[in-house]
Amino acid sequence: MSEKIIIIGANHAGTAALNTILDYYPDKEVTAFDANSNISFLGCGMALWIGGQISGPEGLFYSSKELLEAKGASIHMNTKVSSIDFEHKTLKAKCSSGDYYEQSYDKLILATGSIPVTLPLEGMDLENVQFVKLYQNAQDVIQKLEDPSIQKVTVIGAGYIGVELAEAFQRNGREVTLIDSAPGCLTSYYDDLFTRRMEKNLKEHGIHLAFGETVQKIEGIKKAEKVITNQSAYPADMVIFCAGFRPNTKLGDGKLEQFSNGAFLVNRRQETSIQDVYAIGDCATVYNNASQQTDYIALATNAVRSGIIAAHNACGTFLESPGVQGSNGISIWDLKMVSTGLSLQKAKKMGYDADAVDYEDYQKAGFMEHDNYKVVIRIVYDKKSRVILGAQLCSEYDISMAIHMFSMAIQEQVTIDKLKLFDLFFLPHFNQPYNYITMAALKAI
């Protein structure tokens, strides 16, 4: 009799686990349950869809119930798992018809993801107060934007999603206000040197910034009309909440060991505190190589890798995560920013005796007259060990590949001194003989 593996959740982490099992272990009986009606939605593309930078949502799906079932899986959509009996290895699920049924498993993979953080504010139940996480959320927003009376959009939360949506609504022809209680945008990923550049970029494109302000309530009779902060009031025909996400761990609360924020605590094989139960994606922890400790970093890249790791281990093949660095990036009106590891601010807050070196120069040789943009780089390192803790880059040029090198450097605990005369090739079409990476590292002598 073949071993039964059940996966709860079929977005990025769950889909990666499903495909890994189906591709490498055809002898396994694999079943997935998902409370949603679709699989593998790339939420990072929602802002592109809302802003009209892509023609539609079709390309934001890379798998489906039909594709996975054609490979041998049993997929239950619109089916919510209501409870799990970890001792007897069974679960109960409620399907769209309202019927409950019970199913047993040999191995269980939890890929329950994350849910938006909600704020206990007056006015949250008004019309046109929106969260934007699921495909249905984006679809709802786009349909509402057909109403020409919706002219003023207020986005609450200036992390990656909030900044991307601010751009999207402005591209859609709306007046946009971006509010955050933090003193700037993207402060979880970048130091002031970079956040100020993004803020300047947003202002130049007509986004009204309201940072350092705390939202107190939303006013309106039936629909949202105004957002009230501790400092001001902003007219709003639509309010978008992007105040962050928290792990969706209701099914394991009190049964599985959890991290400080509630995420399922897992080891590098994605194993939870209960044997034969794995957790992957946004509901689980990661090992952060930059801080050298267990952490919570909700990124699609981490989700996919964790799904692959859990699938192999659940099927009997030993595979460990090398850890993550939290590598990320954003592109707003062609201003591209990428980072990995710890910012200088975060490193100091965590107790490191950290320092940083900054450098700014053109990407290509000076005589290259076309498509040659300046690059700003910051390398964060520990003063005592000299180990690289993080890096940030900003340019109109695509500098994304550079961050991959820094991600590997952090993973392997490379010192900044190793970069000083690192063998970086030169060709005028690509870079300069005195590359900005080398020049920044040399400043750390």
Steps between C-alpha positions, in 0.01 A plus 500: 500500500645839397581763759240779534625858505254785557584864431281773648531811284586514131656837430878544448631273776225241456533498122878454527450206736236345275712526186807361677312195627322440168820539295737297718283259700222359277445218750357741759130572537479878527193708585464876542230712661461872439227733624535719190374447146837537328858378529842668471389864469800733477386777731810703415336568162181652640637854493607452137147386416332788686741751346445371146862396452381154399187430295334261744543245778536188284880489518494530880407132533762235432308191610142377543287220639488347152878506448572346840232234467635410155828423677325271749394714796157525658415870539209630709428869437254714699559251781598621843674270748319556829708289739797266520545207735879480509501195729285285273620663177160603370341826395149628442414723207191688391442512126306761301179295528513540877572133563775392741721199445802346667826388341811331637862571414849360551676833450347847527635822349351826627512778242230721649675826412433836658207734553488881491545686825175674586481812713218544755384828351163664475378492140666176390157370394431787259477432126822541299724414796713231342772245564705394199650153541294247306410494132140573599613812689679641194209409275261681735717812504529509120123466460441784747747722317260498205296741712623850400394639840793318659771760452686516831671185627673481837748218553582414862840337542818595314674166476559335164133430425384845607762680288425279198127563534554875537674494162227276354210724601683809374560326166126422504431872509416538868620748761699303755593560863744258665489485881730323745576542869870447422710805408545376143423227249663156469669546837508126569739445210698820439688773682418870464750541216269289284154566643546874436565429132181297472304770683631762256401272213146459636457876554624579150228273362223666698463273804412691817707360788374503860772326700529504877121505528278244672158419354227541762178436306325503165201725460203468266124448499485183291820516301848609602532877475791605719801354684575664834853485642648644817613800296262557213202384293516370142205475258470142373259330261688174553726386785755224450649326805857371468595493867689172469428130537507244776538122474178303463552233765154445645503127416806439717456753782585343834609175337810588301791704636486859380731796448453832680264627228297177491669337199555125515852436626683271257852366458700511177309199368170687554406257777272630775497386864268210408645209306388467138359853496677765292433873460600712201462849361355796684367292791849380596833634624828519308863506607646845431868480406548874545394497866603137556167418666147378439284768340178565312540633144190467281621496139385291203859387437525363853162331460600317183830376645333382820240309299772316308689418822193371686388287206832318473524439873139383523580250226812370674775700330714700742525865398583802716452870441825700488309787659383825342607862481163662427608621155241735349449776248261763368464704181285816511492719189828336399676582825635160601601414855626163623621382839605191687588425860491773765483874455741704713213620716372148559848358565565757772158442650582129523818576695764476229795738510426569135627750248430570133684624194322695226601566143337664199614485140378431148432138412696506174818669383464877473532505121188281464254776412173307494311311771767575758359567846646562841496225762494555876628214715525444874677199654428433867755301699595404855799704619657222704459195277487705175225263382252650253156542659307662217502702180273751329512635144301761312503603133295549184724225360410138567740423784309195625773248420741672740278422796524128426875517560446675833235246597752219448765701685275529806409133484867402492605759761738677262689800639495841334877470457447214256320743268776761484686344208234249399535395135214687331524502121494825300336586170371852427158367398452362854710680760816692585854372562476650848169336582280665765497175701880496521519872568248480783686210661831684475351778713481252789879483542 
